[in-house]
Amino acid sequence: MGVVRLKLLVNVSSSQDLQELVQQLDADRAWLLQQIDGGRWSELRYDLAALERELGQLLTRVSDMDEETKLR
């Protein structure tokens, strides 16, 4: 179901809007990683690191899907 929602998001959003959203989320991901590396929220470090990795993977998939859509 998640992939279907992701495809819908890519189809509904303009490519420019989607790129801006991905850039903002990537900046948020980088900020989170910086905070984790800086020792913040040490009790949640492993969970937050996993969240950061999953967000990075999601953003990569969205970008790839957007590129595939442009090629069609």
PDB file of N, CA, C, O and CB in Angstrom:
ATOM      1  N   MET A   1       0.824  -1.196   0.000  1.00  0.00           N
ATOM      2  CA  MET A   1       0.000   0.000   0.000  1.00  0.00           C
ATOM      3  C   MET A   1       0.861   1.249   0.000  1.00  0.00           C
ATOM      4  O   MET A   1       0.495   2.241  -0.631  1.00  0.00           O
ATOM      5  CB  MET A   1      -0.933   0.004   1.200  1.00  0.00           C
ATOM      6  N   GLY A   2       2.003   1.232   0.694  1.00  0.00           N
ATOM      7  CA  GLY A   2       2.879   2.393   0.741  1.00  0.00           C
ATOM      8  C   GLY A   2       3.379   2.787  -0.633  1.00  0.00           C
ATOM      9  O   GLY A   2       3.442   3.974  -0.953  1.00  0.00           O
ATOM     10  N   VAL A   3       3.739   1.802  -1.455  1.00  0.00           N
ATOM     11  CA  VAL A   3       4.235   2.092  -2.796  1.00  0.00           C
ATOM     12  C   VAL A   3       3.138   2.718  -3.641  1.00  0.00           C
ATOM     13  O   VAL A   3       3.408   3.622  -4.431  1.00  0.00           O
ATOM     14  CB  VAL A   3       4.763   0.817  -3.468  1.00  0.00           C
ATOM     15  N   VAL A   4       1.911   2.255  -3.487  1.00  0.00           N
ATOM     16  CA  VAL A   4       0.790   2.826  -4.238  1.00  0.00           C
ATOM     17  C   VAL A   4       0.613   4.289  -3.859  1.00  0.00           C
ATOM     18  O   VAL A   4       0.421   5.134  -4.734  1.00  0.00           O
ATOM     19  CB  VAL A   4      -0.517   2.033  -3.973  1.00  0.00           C
ATOM     20  N   ARG A   5       0.674   4.598  -2.581  1.00  0.00           N
ATOM     21  CA  ARG A   5       0.562   5.990  -2.142  1.00  0.00           C
ATOM     22  C   ARG A   5       1.694   6.827  -2.702  1.00  0.00           C
ATOM     23  O   ARG A   5       1.490   7.967  -3.119  1.00  0.00           O
ATOM     24  CB  ARG A   5       0.554   6.076  -0.618  1.00  0.00           C
ATOM     25  N   LEU A   6       2.888   6.256  -2.711  1.00  0.00           N
ATOM     26  CA  LEU A   6       4.048   6.955  -3.229  1.00  0.00           C
ATOM     27  C   LEU A   6       3.873   7.244  -4.714  1.00  0.00           C
ATOM     28  O   LEU A   6       4.188   8.342  -5.171  1.00  0.00           O
ATOM     29  CB  LEU A   6       5.320   6.141  -2.985  1.00  0.00           C
ATOM     30  N   LYS A   7       3.379   6.280  -5.466  1.00  0.00           N
ATOM     31  CA  LYS A   7       3.125   6.489  -6.896  1.00  0.00           C
ATOM     32  C   LYS A   7       2.082   7.572  -7.092  1.00  0.00           C
ATOM     33  O   LYS A   7       2.216   8.406  -7.988  1.00  0.00           O
ATOM     34  CB  LYS A   7       2.666   5.182  -7.569  1.00  0.00           C
ATOM     35  N   LEU A   8       1.058   7.572  -6.275  1.00  0.00           N
ATOM     36  CA  LEU A   8       0.014   8.587  -6.370  1.00  0.00           C
ATOM     37  C   LEU A   8       0.601   9.965  -6.097  1.00  0.00           C
ATOM     38  O   LEU A   8       0.278  10.927  -6.794  1.00  0.00           O
ATOM     39  CB  LEU A   8      -1.134   8.285  -5.386  1.00  0.00           C
ATOM     40  N   LEU A   9       1.452  10.065  -5.099  1.00  0.00           N
ATOM     41  CA  LEU A   9       2.088  11.331  -4.768  1.00  0.00           C
ATOM     42  C   LEU A   9       2.902  11.838  -5.953  1.00  0.00           C
ATOM     43  O   LEU A   9       2.848  13.022  -6.287  1.00  0.00           O
ATOM     44  CB  LEU A   9       2.981  11.179  -3.527  1.00  0.00           C
ATOM     45  N   VAL A  10       3.649  10.951  -6.581  1.00  0.00           N
ATOM     46  CA  VAL A  10       4.473  11.347  -7.714  1.00  0.00           C
ATOM     47  C   VAL A  10       3.593  11.784  -8.879  1.00  0.00           C
ATOM     48  O   VAL A  10       3.925  12.750  -9.566  1.00  0.00           O
ATOM     49  CB  VAL A  10       5.398  10.197  -8.141  1.00  0.00           C
ATOM     50  N   ASN A  11       2.503  11.110  -9.113  1.00  0.00           N
ATOM     51  CA  ASN A  11       1.630  11.442 -10.233  1.00  0.00           C
ATOM     52  C   ASN A  11       0.851  12.732 -10.003  1.00  0.00           C
ATOM     53  O   ASN A  11       0.607  13.483 -10.948  1.00  0.00           O
ATOM     54  CB  ASN A  11       0.669  10.308 -10.488  1.00  0.00           C
ATOM     55  N   VAL A  12       0.462  12.996  -8.773  1.00  0.00           N
ATOM     56  CA  VAL A  12      -0.386  14.144  -8.479  1.00  0.00           C
ATOM     57  C   VAL A  12       0.432  15.420  -8.382  1.00  0.00           C
ATOM     58  O   VAL A  12      -0.001  16.460  -8.878  1.00  0.00           O
ATOM     59  CB  VAL A  12      -1.155  13.918  -7.187  1.00  0.00           C
ATOM     60  N   SER A  13       1.589  15.371  -7.765  1.00  0.00           N
ATOM     61  CA  SER A  13       2.397  16.562  -7.536  1.00  0.00           C
ATOM     62  C   SER A  13       3.133  16.949  -8.805  1.00  0.00           C
ATOM     63  O   SER A  13       3.508  16.096  -9.609  1.00  0.00           O
ATOM     64  CB  SER A  13       3.389  16.334  -6.391  1.00  0.00           C
ATOM     65  N   SER A  14       3.335  18.242  -8.971  1.00  0.00           N
ATOM     66  CA  SER A  14       4.195  18.667 -10.064  1.00  0.00           C
ATOM     67  C   SER A  14       5.615  18.259  -9.712  1.00  0.00           C
ATOM     68  O   SER A  14       5.968  18.133  -8.539  1.00  0.00           O
ATOM     69  CB  SER A  14       4.088  20.211 -10.320  1.00  0.00           C
ATOM     70  N   SER A  15       6.400  18.059 -10.713  1.00  0.00           N
ATOM     71  CA  SER A  15       7.773  17.633 -10.489  1.00  0.00           C
ATOM     72  C   SER A  15       8.543  18.672  -9.680  1.00  0.00           C
ATOM     73  O   SER A  15       9.350  18.313  -8.822  1.00  0.00           O
ATOM     74  CB  SER A  15       8.473  17.375 -11.821  1.00  0.00           C
ATOM     75  N   GLN A  16       8.308  19.935  -9.938  1.00  0.00           N
ATOM     76  CA  GLN A  16       8.994  21.004  -9.206  1.00  0.00           C
ATOM     77  C   GLN A  16       8.608  20.978  -7.730  1.00  0.00           C
ATOM     78  O   GLN A  16       9.476  21.075  -6.862  1.00  0.00           O
ATOM     79  CB  GLN A  16       8.662  22.380  -9.818  1.00  0.00           C
ATOM     80  N   ASP A  17       7.314  20.849  -7.439  1.00  0.00           N
ATOM     81  CA  ASP A  17       6.861  20.777  -6.047  1.00  0.00           C
ATOM     82  C   ASP A  17       7.466  19.567  -5.341  1.00  0.00           C
ATOM     83  O   ASP A  17       7.875  19.646  -4.182  1.00  0.00           O
ATOM     84  CB  ASP A  17       5.324  20.713  -5.983  1.00  0.00           C
ATOM     85  N   LEU A  18       7.513  18.468  -6.047  1.00  0.00           N
ATOM     86  CA  LEU A  18       8.055  17.239  -5.473  1.00  0.00           C
ATOM     87  C   LEU A  18       9.543  17.408  -5.185  1.00  0.00           C
ATOM     88  O   LEU A  18      10.019  16.997  -4.127  1.00  0.00           O
ATOM     89  CB  LEU A  18       7.822  16.043  -6.421  1.00  0.00           C
ATOM     90  N   GLN A  19      10.268  18.000  -6.099  1.00  0.00           N
ATOM     91  CA  GLN A  19      11.697  18.227  -5.885  1.00  0.00           C
ATOM     92  C   GLN A  19      11.932  19.128  -4.681  1.00  0.00           C
ATOM     93  O   GLN A  19      12.850  18.892  -3.897  1.00  0.00           O
ATOM     94  CB  GLN A  19      12.334  18.843  -7.134  1.00  0.00           C
ATOM     95  N   GLU A  20      11.115  20.150  -4.533  1.00  0.00           N
ATOM     96  CA  GLU A  20      11.248  21.052  -3.385  1.00  0.00           C
ATOM     97  C   GLU A  20      10.964  20.320  -2.078  1.00  0.00           C
ATOM     98  O   GLU A  20      11.663  20.521  -1.084  1.00  0.00           O
ATOM     99  CB  GLU A  20      10.301  22.251  -3.531  1.00  0.00           C
ATOM    100  N   LEU A  21       9.947  19.479  -2.080  1.00  0.00           N
ATOM    101  CA  LEU A  21       9.620  18.691  -0.886  1.00  0.00           C
ATOM    102  C   LEU A  21      10.758  17.743  -0.536  1.00  0.00           C
ATOM    103  O   LEU A  21      11.138  17.635   0.630  1.00  0.00           O
ATOM    104  CB  LEU A  21       8.319  17.898  -1.101  1.00  0.00           C
ATOM    105  N   VAL A  22      11.298  17.063  -1.522  1.00  0.00           N
ATOM    106  CA  VAL A  22      12.408  16.135  -1.289  1.00  0.00           C
ATOM    107  C   VAL A  22      13.618  16.885  -0.746  1.00  0.00           C
ATOM    108  O   VAL A  22      14.289  16.403   0.166  1.00  0.00           O
ATOM    109  CB  VAL A  22      12.779  15.388  -2.590  1.00  0.00           C
ATOM    110  N   GLN A  23      13.898  18.056  -1.298  1.00  0.00           N
ATOM    111  CA  GLN A  23      15.033  18.850  -0.817  1.00  0.00           C
ATOM    112  C   GLN A  23      14.834  19.267   0.637  1.00  0.00           C
ATOM    113  O   GLN A  23      15.772  19.213   1.433  1.00  0.00           O
ATOM    114  CB  GLN A  23      15.230  20.093  -1.697  1.00  0.00           C
ATOM    115  N   GLN A  24      13.624  19.681   0.984  1.00  0.00           N
ATOM    116  CA  GLN A  24      13.356  20.088   2.366  1.00  0.00           C
ATOM    117  C   GLN A  24      13.469  18.900   3.324  1.00  0.00           C
ATOM    118  O   GLN A  24      14.052  19.017   4.402  1.00  0.00           O
ATOM    119  CB  GLN A  24      11.960  20.721   2.474  1.00  0.00           C
ATOM    120  N   LEU A  25      12.914  17.775   2.927  1.00  0.00           N
ATOM    121  CA  LEU A  25      12.999  16.583   3.773  1.00  0.00           C
ATOM    122  C   LEU A  25      14.443  16.099   3.889  1.00  0.00           C
ATOM    123  O   LEU A  25      14.845  15.602   4.941  1.00  0.00           O
ATOM    124  CB  LEU A  25      12.110  15.463   3.212  1.00  0.00           C
ATOM    125  N   ASP A  26      15.219  16.237   2.826  1.00  0.00           N
ATOM    126  CA  ASP A  26      16.618  15.844   2.884  1.00  0.00           C
ATOM    127  C   ASP A  26      17.397  16.769   3.822  1.00  0.00           C
ATOM    128  O   ASP A  26      18.281  16.320   4.551  1.00  0.00           O
ATOM    129  CB  ASP A  26      17.238  15.858   1.478  1.00  0.00           C
ATOM    130  N   ALA A  27      17.068  18.047   3.799  1.00  0.00           N
ATOM    131  CA  ALA A  27      17.702  18.985   4.733  1.00  0.00           C
ATOM    132  C   ALA A  27      17.335  18.622   6.171  1.00  0.00           C
ATOM    133  O   ALA A  27      18.181  18.679   7.063  1.00  0.00           O
ATOM    134  CB  ALA A  27      17.275  20.445   4.421  1.00  0.00           C
ATOM    135  N   ASP A  28      16.086  18.253   6.392  1.00  0.00           N
ATOM    136  CA  ASP A  28      15.655  17.822   7.725  1.00  0.00           C
ATOM    137  C   ASP A  28      16.382  16.547   8.156  1.00  0.00           C
ATOM    138  O   ASP A  28      16.763  16.398   9.317  1.00  0.00           O
ATOM    139  CB  ASP A  28      14.135  17.594   7.747  1.00  0.00           C
ATOM    140  N   ARG A  29      16.565  15.642   7.211  1.00  0.00           N
ATOM    141  CA  ARG A  29      17.284  14.398   7.491  1.00  0.00           C
ATOM    142  C   ARG A  29      18.728  14.696   7.870  1.00  0.00           C
ATOM    143  O   ARG A  29      19.261  14.119   8.818  1.00  0.00           O
ATOM    144  CB  ARG A  29      17.235  13.455   6.273  1.00  0.00           C
ATOM    145  N   ALA A  30      19.355  15.593   7.129  1.00  0.00           N
ATOM    146  CA  ALA A  30      20.747  15.962   7.420  1.00  0.00           C
ATOM    147  C   ALA A  30      20.853  16.620   8.795  1.00  0.00           C
ATOM    148  O   ALA A  30      21.794  16.351   9.542  1.00  0.00           O
ATOM    149  CB  ALA A  30      21.298  16.913   6.331  1.00  0.00           C
ATOM    150  N   TRP A  31      19.900  17.471   9.127  1.00  0.00           N
ATOM    151  CA  TRP A  31      19.885  18.110  10.441  1.00  0.00           C
ATOM    152  C   TRP A  31      19.760  17.060  11.545  1.00  0.00           C
ATOM    153  O   TRP A  31      20.465  17.116  12.553  1.00  0.00           O
ATOM    154  CB  TRP A  31      18.728  19.126  10.535  1.00  0.00           C
ATOM    155  N   LEU A  32      18.855  16.106  11.340  1.00  0.00           N
ATOM    156  CA  LEU A  32      18.672  15.037  12.324  1.00  0.00           C
ATOM    157  C   LEU A  32      19.966  14.256  12.510  1.00  0.00           C
ATOM    158  O   LEU A  32      20.362  13.966  13.639  1.00  0.00           O
ATOM    159  CB  LEU A  32      17.537  14.091  11.893  1.00  0.00           C
ATOM    160  N   LEU A  33      20.624  13.915  11.407  1.00  0.00           N
ATOM    161  CA  LEU A  33      21.875  13.175  11.491  1.00  0.00           C
ATOM    162  C   LEU A  33      22.936  13.991  12.239  1.00  0.00           C
ATOM    163  O   LEU A  33      23.688  13.449  13.049  1.00  0.00           O
ATOM    164  CB  LEU A  33      22.375  12.806  10.081  1.00  0.00           C
ATOM    165  N   GLN A  34      22.987  15.271  11.966  1.00  0.00           N
ATOM    166  CA  GLN A  34      23.943  16.146  12.655  1.00  0.00           C
ATOM    167  C   GLN A  34      23.669  16.172  14.164  1.00  0.00           C
ATOM    168  O   GLN A  34      24.595  16.135  14.974  1.00  0.00           O
ATOM    169  CB  GLN A  34      23.876  17.580  12.076  1.00  0.00           C
ATOM    170  N   GLN A  35      22.400  16.234  14.523  1.00  0.00           N
ATOM    171  CA  GLN A  35      22.031  16.240  15.943  1.00  0.00           C
ATOM    172  C   GLN A  35      22.397  14.923  16.615  1.00  0.00           C
ATOM    173  O   GLN A  35      22.905  14.910  17.737  1.00  0.00           O
ATOM    174  CB  GLN A  35      20.533  16.507  16.104  1.00  0.00           C
ATOM    175  N   ILE A  36      22.139  13.828  15.931  1.00  0.00           N
ATOM    176  CA  ILE A  36      22.474  12.506  16.478  1.00  0.00           C
ATOM    177  C   ILE A  36      23.985  12.393  16.669  1.00  0.00           C
ATOM    178  O   ILE A  36      24.462  11.962  17.719  1.00  0.00           O
ATOM    179  CB  ILE A  36      21.960  11.372  15.543  1.00  0.00           C
ATOM    180  N   ASP A  37      24.727  12.790  15.632  1.00  0.00           N
ATOM    181  CA  ASP A  37      26.190  12.718  15.707  1.00  0.00           C
ATOM    182  C   ASP A  37      26.743  13.634  16.783  1.00  0.00           C
ATOM    183  O   ASP A  37      27.813  13.374  17.332  1.00  0.00           O
ATOM    184  CB  ASP A  37      26.809  13.076  14.365  1.00  0.00           C
ATOM    185  N   GLY A  38      26.023  14.700  17.086  1.00  0.00           N
ATOM    186  CA  GLY A  38      26.451  15.637  18.113  1.00  0.00           C
ATOM    187  C   GLY A  38      26.124  15.180  19.526  1.00  0.00           C
ATOM    188  O   GLY A  38      26.440  15.875  20.492  1.00  0.00           O
ATOM    189  N   GLY A  39      25.497  14.023  19.656  1.00  0.00           N
ATOM    190  CA  GLY A  39      25.225  13.468  20.972  1.00  0.00           C
ATOM    191  C   GLY A  39      23.858  13.815  21.543  1.00  0.00           C
ATOM    192  O   GLY A  39      23.557  13.479  22.688  1.00  0.00           O
ATOM    193  N   ARG A  40      23.043  14.476  20.760  1.00  0.00           N
ATOM    194  CA  ARG A  40      21.703  14.801  21.246  1.00  0.00           C
ATOM    195  C   ARG A  40      20.825  13.565  21.290  1.00  0.00           C
ATOM    196  O   ARG A  40      20.965  12.659  20.468  1.00  0.00           O
ATOM    197  CB  ARG A  40      21.058  15.868  20.368  1.00  0.00           C
ATOM    198  N   TRP A  41      19.935  13.538  22.240  1.00  0.00           N
ATOM    199  CA  TRP A  41      18.965  12.450  22.386  1.00  0.00           C
ATOM    200  C   TRP A  41      19.660  11.088  22.422  1.00  0.00           C
ATOM    201  O   TRP A  41      19.257  10.163  21.716  1.00  0.00           O
ATOM    202  CB  TRP A  41      17.944  12.490  21.239  1.00  0.00           C
ATOM    203  N   SER A  42      20.682  10.969  23.225  1.00  0.00           N
ATOM    204  CA  SER A  42      21.487   9.739  23.251  1.00  0.00           C
ATOM    205  C   SER A  42      20.651   8.501  23.567  1.00  0.00           C
ATOM    206  O   SER A  42      20.950   7.411  23.080  1.00  0.00           O
ATOM    207  CB  SER A  42      22.605   9.871  24.274  1.00  0.00           C
ATOM    208  N   GLU A  43      19.622   8.659  24.368  1.00  0.00           N
ATOM    209  CA  GLU A  43      18.784   7.502  24.709  1.00  0.00           C
ATOM    210  C   GLU A  43      17.953   7.015  23.519  1.00  0.00           C
ATOM    211  O   GLU A  43      17.461   5.887  23.521  1.00  0.00           O
ATOM    212  CB  GLU A  43      17.859   7.855  25.869  1.00  0.00           C
ATOM    213  N   LEU A  44      17.802   7.863  22.515  1.00  0.00           N
ATOM    214  CA  LEU A  44      17.030   7.505  21.321  1.00  0.00           C
ATOM    215  C   LEU A  44      17.913   7.325  20.093  1.00  0.00           C
ATOM    216  O   LEU A  44      17.410   7.190  18.977  1.00  0.00           O
ATOM    217  CB  LEU A  44      15.983   8.566  21.042  1.00  0.00           C
ATOM    218  N   ARG A  45      19.216   7.322  20.296  1.00  0.00           N
ATOM    219  CA  ARG A  45      20.174   7.323  19.185  1.00  0.00           C
ATOM    220  C   ARG A  45      19.888   6.251  18.138  1.00  0.00           C
ATOM    221  O   ARG A  45      19.817   6.555  16.947  1.00  0.00           O
ATOM    222  CB  ARG A  45      21.568   7.133  19.720  1.00  0.00           C
ATOM    223  N   TYR A  46      19.726   5.019  18.561  1.00  0.00           N
ATOM    224  CA  TYR A  46      19.535   3.926  17.595  1.00  0.00           C
ATOM    225  C   TYR A  46      18.224   4.050  16.837  1.00  0.00           C
ATOM    226  O   TYR A  46      18.181   3.808  15.631  1.00  0.00           O
ATOM    227  CB  TYR A  46      19.584   2.585  18.304  1.00  0.00           C
ATOM    228  N   ASP A  47      17.161   4.420  17.527  1.00  0.00           N
ATOM    229  CA  ASP A  47      15.866   4.592  16.858  1.00  0.00           C
ATOM    230  C   ASP A  47      15.905   5.760  15.880  1.00  0.00           C
ATOM    231  O   ASP A  47      15.390   5.661  14.766  1.00  0.00           O
ATOM    232  CB  ASP A  47      14.752   4.812  17.891  1.00  0.00           C
ATOM    233  N   LEU A  48      16.513   6.857  16.296  1.00  0.00           N
ATOM    234  CA  LEU A  48      16.602   8.019  15.416  1.00  0.00           C
ATOM    235  C   LEU A  48      17.515   7.756  14.220  1.00  0.00           C
ATOM    236  O   LEU A  48      17.241   8.229  13.117  1.00  0.00           O
ATOM    237  CB  LEU A  48      17.104   9.227  16.194  1.00  0.00           C
ATOM    238  N   ALA A  49      18.580   7.017  14.427  1.00  0.00           N
ATOM    239  CA  ALA A  49      19.467   6.653  13.318  1.00  0.00           C
ATOM    240  C   ALA A  49      18.722   5.778  12.308  1.00  0.00           C
ATOM    241  O   ALA A  49      18.888   5.942  11.099  1.00  0.00           O
ATOM    242  CB  ALA A  49      20.725   5.917  13.844  1.00  0.00           C
ATOM    243  N   ALA A  50      17.913   4.863  12.800  1.00  0.00           N
ATOM    244  CA  ALA A  50      17.114   4.019  11.909  1.00  0.00           C
ATOM    245  C   ALA A  50      16.109   4.864  11.143  1.00  0.00           C
ATOM    246  O   ALA A  50      15.902   4.657   9.947  1.00  0.00           O
ATOM    247  CB  ALA A  50      16.388   2.916  12.705  1.00  0.00           C
ATOM    248  N   LEU A  51      15.486   5.812  11.823  1.00  0.00           N
ATOM    249  CA  LEU A  51      14.540   6.721  11.166  1.00  0.00           C
ATOM    250  C   LEU A  51      15.241   7.537  10.085  1.00  0.00           C
ATOM    251  O   LEU A  51      14.705   7.711   8.990  1.00  0.00           O
ATOM    252  CB  LEU A  51      13.885   7.662  12.198  1.00  0.00           C
ATOM    253  N   GLU A  52      16.426   8.033  10.384  1.00  0.00           N
ATOM    254  CA  GLU A  52      17.196   8.818   9.416  1.00  0.00           C
ATOM    255  C   GLU A  52      17.522   7.974   8.186  1.00  0.00           C
ATOM    256  O   GLU A  52      17.405   8.460   7.061  1.00  0.00           O
ATOM    257  CB  GLU A  52      18.495   9.353  10.059  1.00  0.00           C
ATOM    258  N   ARG A  53      17.929   6.719   8.381  1.00  0.00           N
ATOM    259  CA  ARG A  53      18.237   5.837   7.248  1.00  0.00           C
ATOM    260  C   ARG A  53      16.992   5.567   6.411  1.00  0.00           C
ATOM    261  O   ARG A  53      17.047   5.607   5.182  1.00  0.00           O
ATOM    262  CB  ARG A  53      18.833   4.510   7.744  1.00  0.00           C
ATOM    263  N   GLU A  54      15.874   5.294   7.069  1.00  0.00           N
ATOM    264  CA  GLU A  54      14.640   5.021   6.337  1.00  0.00           C
ATOM    265  C   GLU A  54      14.179   6.245   5.548  1.00  0.00           C
ATOM    266  O   GLU A  54      13.706   6.120   4.419  1.00  0.00           O
ATOM    267  CB  GLU A  54      13.541   4.575   7.302  1.00  0.00           C
ATOM    268  N   LEU A  55      14.318   7.407   6.139  1.00  0.00           N
ATOM    269  CA  LEU A  55      13.949   8.636   5.437  1.00  0.00           C
ATOM    270  C   LEU A  55      14.842   8.832   4.215  1.00  0.00           C
ATOM    271  O   LEU A  55      14.360   9.212   3.149  1.00  0.00           O
ATOM    272  CB  LEU A  55      14.051   9.856   6.381  1.00  0.00           C
ATOM    273  N   GLY A  56      16.131   8.576   4.364  1.00  0.00           N
ATOM    274  CA  GLY A  56      17.042   8.675   3.223  1.00  0.00           C
ATOM    275  C   GLY A  56      16.664   7.717   2.108  1.00  0.00           C
ATOM    276  O   GLY A  56      16.699   8.089   0.935  1.00  0.00           O
ATOM    277  N   GLN A  57      16.304   6.494   2.453  1.00  0.00           N
ATOM    278  CA  GLN A  57      15.880   5.506   1.456  1.00  0.00           C
ATOM    279  C   GLN A  57      14.592   5.936   0.769  1.00  0.00           C
ATOM    280  O   GLN A  57      14.452   5.789  -0.445  1.00  0.00           O
ATOM    281  CB  GLN A  57      15.689   4.134   2.109  1.00  0.00           C
ATOM    282  N   LEU A  58      13.657   6.464   1.540  1.00  0.00           N
ATOM    283  CA  LEU A  58      12.395   6.931   0.976  1.00  0.00           C
ATOM    284  C   LEU A  58      12.633   8.072  -0.012  1.00  0.00           C
ATOM    285  O   LEU A  58      12.062   8.090  -1.103  1.00  0.00           O
ATOM    286  CB  LEU A  58      11.443   7.384   2.093  1.00  0.00           C
ATOM    287  N   LEU A  59      13.469   9.005   0.374  1.00  0.00           N
ATOM    288  CA  LEU A  59      13.747  10.142  -0.502  1.00  0.00           C
ATOM    289  C   LEU A  59      14.428   9.694  -1.791  1.00  0.00           C
ATOM    290  O   LEU A  59      14.155  10.237  -2.861  1.00  0.00           O
ATOM    291  CB  LEU A  59      14.620  11.169   0.221  1.00  0.00           C
ATOM    292  N   THR A  60      15.298   8.719  -1.692  1.00  0.00           N
ATOM    293  CA  THR A  60      15.942   8.171  -2.885  1.00  0.00           C
ATOM    294  C   THR A  60      14.910   7.521  -3.799  1.00  0.00           C
ATOM    295  O   THR A  60      14.940   7.729  -5.012  1.00  0.00           O
ATOM    296  CB  THR A  60      17.024   7.150  -2.494  1.00  0.00           C
ATOM    297  N   ARG A  61      14.000   6.738  -3.229  1.00  0.00           N
ATOM    298  CA  ARG A  61      12.955   6.083  -4.035  1.00  0.00           C
ATOM    299  C   ARG A  61      12.056   7.106  -4.703  1.00  0.00           C
ATOM    300  O   ARG A  61      11.714   6.955  -5.876  1.00  0.00           O
ATOM    301  CB  ARG A  61      12.111   5.141  -3.165  1.00  0.00           C
ATOM    302  N   VAL A  62      11.667   8.148  -3.975  1.00  0.00           N
ATOM    303  CA  VAL A  62      10.800   9.184  -4.544  1.00  0.00           C
ATOM    304  C   VAL A  62      11.513   9.879  -5.694  1.00  0.00           C
ATOM    305  O   VAL A  62      10.916  10.107  -6.746  1.00  0.00           O
ATOM    306  CB  VAL A  62      10.384  10.214  -3.464  1.00  0.00           C
ATOM    307  N   SER A  63      12.775  10.217  -5.506  1.00  0.00           N
ATOM    308  CA  SER A  63      13.539  10.878  -6.566  1.00  0.00           C
ATOM    309  C   SER A  63      13.674   9.982  -7.787  1.00  0.00           C
ATOM    310  O   SER A  63      13.534  10.446  -8.919  1.00  0.00           O
ATOM    311  CB  SER A  63      14.924  11.278  -6.056  1.00  0.00           C
ATOM    312  N   ASP A  64      13.945   8.701  -7.565  1.00  0.00           N
ATOM    313  CA  ASP A  64      14.050   7.753  -8.673  1.00  0.00           C
ATOM    314  C   ASP A  64      12.734   7.631  -9.424  1.00  0.00           C
ATOM    315  O   ASP A  64      12.717   7.609 -10.655  1.00  0.00           O
ATOM    316  CB  ASP A  64      14.485   6.384  -8.161  1.00  0.00           C
ATOM    317  N   MET A  65      11.647   7.552  -8.698  1.00  0.00           N
ATOM    318  CA  MET A  65      10.332   7.437  -9.335  1.00  0.00           C
ATOM    319  C   MET A  65      10.000   8.699 -10.124  1.00  0.00           C
ATOM    320  O   MET A  65       9.413   8.617 -11.203  1.00  0.00           O
ATOM    321  CB  MET A  65       9.244   7.170  -8.281  1.00  0.00           C
ATOM    322  N   ASP A  66      10.366   9.851  -9.601  1.00  0.00           N
ATOM    323  CA  ASP A  66      10.124  11.095 -10.307  1.00  0.00           C
ATOM    324  C   ASP A  66      10.919  11.126 -11.609  1.00  0.00           C
ATOM    325  O   ASP A  66      10.402  11.557 -12.639  1.00  0.00           O
ATOM    326  CB  ASP A  66      10.488  12.296  -9.423  1.00  0.00           C
ATOM    327  N   GLU A  67      12.161  10.676 -11.570  1.00  0.00           N
ATOM    328  CA  GLU A  67      12.984  10.637 -12.772  1.00  0.00           C
ATOM    329  C   GLU A  67      12.390   9.674 -13.809  1.00  0.00           C
ATOM    330  O   GLU A  67      12.372   9.979 -15.002  1.00  0.00           O
ATOM    331  CB  GLU A  67      14.424  10.223 -12.419  1.00  0.00           C
ATOM    332  N   GLU A  68      11.908   8.519 -13.354  1.00  0.00           N
ATOM    333  CA  GLU A  68      11.284   7.545 -14.267  1.00  0.00           C
ATOM    334  C   GLU A  68      10.042   8.159 -14.911  1.00  0.00           C
ATOM    335  O   GLU A  68       9.786   7.952 -16.097  1.00  0.00           O
ATOM    336  CB  GLU A  68      10.908   6.234 -13.510  1.00  0.00           C
ATOM    337  N   THR A  69       9.281   8.906 -14.135  1.00  0.00           N
ATOM    338  CA  THR A  69       8.066   9.545 -14.658  1.00  0.00           C
ATOM    339  C   THR A  69       8.429  10.556 -15.736  1.00  0.00           C
ATOM    340  O   THR A  69       7.737  10.660 -16.749  1.00  0.00           O
ATOM    341  CB  THR A  69       7.273  10.236 -13.521  1.00  0.00           C
ATOM    342  N   LYS A  70       9.496  11.293 -15.527  1.00  0.00           N
ATOM    343  CA  LYS A  70       9.927  12.300 -16.507  1.00  0.00           C
ATOM    344  C   LYS A  70      10.347  11.649 -17.819  1.00  0.00           C
ATOM    345  O   LYS A  70      10.173  12.244 -18.882  1.00  0.00           O
ATOM    346  CB  LYS A  70      11.087  13.135 -15.944  1.00  0.00           C
ATOM    347  N   LEU A  71      10.893  10.445 -17.762  1.00  0.00           N
ATOM    348  CA  LEU A  71      11.378   9.766 -18.948  1.00  0.00           C
ATOM    349  C   LEU A  71      10.258   9.175 -19.796  1.00  0.00           C
ATOM    350  O   LEU A  71      10.480   8.790 -20.945  1.00  0.00           O
ATOM    351  CB  LEU A  71      12.331   8.687 -18.553  1.00  0.00           C
ATOM    352  N   ARG A  72       9.086   9.105 -19.244  1.00  0.00           N
ATOM    353  CA  ARG A  72       7.950   8.509 -19.987  1.00  0.00           C
ATOM    354  C   ARG A  72       7.312   9.501 -20.905  1.00  0.00           C
ATOM    355  O   ARG A  72       6.351   9.171 -21.600  1.00  0.00           O
ATOM    356  CB  ARG A  72       6.902   7.965 -19.036  1.00  0.00           C
TER     357      ARG A  72
END
